[in-house]
Amino acid sequence: MFWADAVAQELKKRKLPLEWVDDMKTPSGKIHVGALRGVVVHDLAYKALLSLGVKAKYTYVFEDQDPMDGLPVYLDQNKYQQYMGLPLFKVPSPEKGYENYARYYASDFKKVFNAIGCNPEIIWVTDLYKSGRMNDCIKQALDKSQEIKKIYEAMYKKQISDPWYPFQVYCVSCGKVSTTKVTDWDGKEVTFTCNVDAVKYTKGCGFIGKASPFSDEKEVRGKLPWKVEWPAKWKTIGITVEGGGKDHMSAGGSYDLSSQIAKKIFAYSPPFALPYEFFLVGGKKMSSSKGLGSSASDMLEILPPELLRFLMVKTKINQAINFDPAEKDTISTLFDEYQKAAEAYFEKTSDDLARTFELSQIDKVKKPPTVRFSVLAQWVQMPNMDLEIKKEGLEEWAKYARIWVERFAPESEKFVVQKELPEQAKNLSGLQKQFLARLSSELDKNWIAEDLQKNLFEWAKELGVSSKDAFAAIYLSLIGKDHGPKAGWIILSLDKEFVKKRFNE
């Protein structure tokens, strides 16, 4: 049984009036494709619940209140240095048309996950705070700060010095959040200091004062630290299902700590956990803020939406995805696997594989082309193959094949028909030249590629030329290499008179 269906069956037994599935991310820069796995994992759980008739909701929270604590390499370092330590929603967007930095990068990510068929309702953390819905949890956290402190100390086996309060104020003087420390709480206001040397990447202003921790429609005044904020959001929103990468979900990790706070401080049952393995690119985990790895939007440039979704769907939740588009067969193999899954679905030969294909569809189920990607990658390099590509319904996939050839294909897979006779063809043997002369004499007939390909073998055999030497003669004459795509196809993709002249030459 597909893993999401098994999870949905388990959740159905709880008989909750609503299963609220949620995922979260801080838009600190271009969001890497690894975060996309979380979106798809939760989308699959949500859709599996719906397929069982369970009432369910799916939301995605953008944490736009976290501080800017690192400068992505693609930003103007001088321009953005001044915003270090400020919450992301107070940092200006890199481009016009967006409310702030967080909204800009969140919008880029949202476009990608919408494109691959994930359409959760979006929740902005600033809106959550401004609505006042977080205020009860803020008060509870401050009132029970010593209890939360003990949970931290027991979990991490480390003493935390007093005074300690689980709240970060936005400094009323400089606006920074990274540099502030709450030193007292009187039930209505917190006393805080904006420490000059609190962090290495920015300076505090030294301000000391009091402020209300409670946000309203006019102003966001601060935030809970994320391991306290996580369970506060569970309760405030009503989340019942949420997963995370194994770094957060492993024993003693963030989920365990937040779960204890949820139960002991907020009296809320932690969500059903969906731990999943990492998405690696070339064996490396990526960072949004450091600009490492492939962003989600970059990945959508090299794969069709349904293939990018399929990549996530086909891999079991407890297995890492290690995807390296620069590896020779990575992309072509993915296309082959997708076609195999489609075959299972339409021929009903494998339940799990068929379900994988079904859950990889963006809207309605669509039968993919049958021509293999490796063949298509050859066709897009041949002249006059547009009609063949259109006939096979390959126009959409063809643009990704061209990108693969341009950006990732090894030199051995690339070829260009030479305008002049290649130097390499001038050393052909007598038998090879006889074979080309015979081939030239046959080209006035109306061939189809499959039949011509078969006859190439027959003519070589009749002349006593090995298949290897015969085909090498064709390739050396046309592209200057001793190997290439199926000869019948490349010959018929070219102008007939050009080919005859070249072989006779």
GIHUFEN-V765280 format. One record per helix or strand. SS is the DSSP state (~ for helix, > for strand). FROM is the first residue (numbers start at 1). LEN is the number of residues. If there is no record, write none. Layout:
# GIHUFEN-V765280
ss=SS from=FROM len=LEN
ss=SS from=FROM len=LEN
This chain:
# GIHUFEN-V765280
ss=~ from=3 len=10
ss=> from=19 len=7
ss=> from=32 len=1
ss=~ from=33 len=19
ss=> from=56 len=7
ss=> from=67 len=1
ss=~ from=77 len=7
ss=> from=86 len=2
ss=~ from=88 len=3
ss=~ from=101 len=15
ss=> from=121 len=4
ss=~ from=125 len=6
ss=~ from=135 len=9
ss=~ from=145 len=12
ss=> from=168 len=2
ss=> from=176 len=1
ss=> from=180 len=6
ss=> from=190 len=5
ss=> from=208 len=4
ss=> from=222 len=2
ss=~ from=226 len=13
ss=> from=241 len=5
ss=~ from=246 len=4
ss=~ from=254 len=11
ss=> from=272 len=5
ss=> from=279 len=3
ss=> from=284 len=1
ss=> from=295 len=1
ss=~ from=296 len=7
ss=~ from=305 len=10
ss=> from=321 len=2
ss=~ from=330 len=18
ss=~ from=351 len=9
ss=~ from=373 len=7
ss=~ from=386 len=6
ss=~ from=395 len=13
ss=~ from=411 len=3
ss=~ from=423 len=5
ss=~ from=430 len=13
ss=~ from=449 len=15
ss=~ from=467 len=12
ss=~ from=487 len=6
ss=~ from=496 len=9
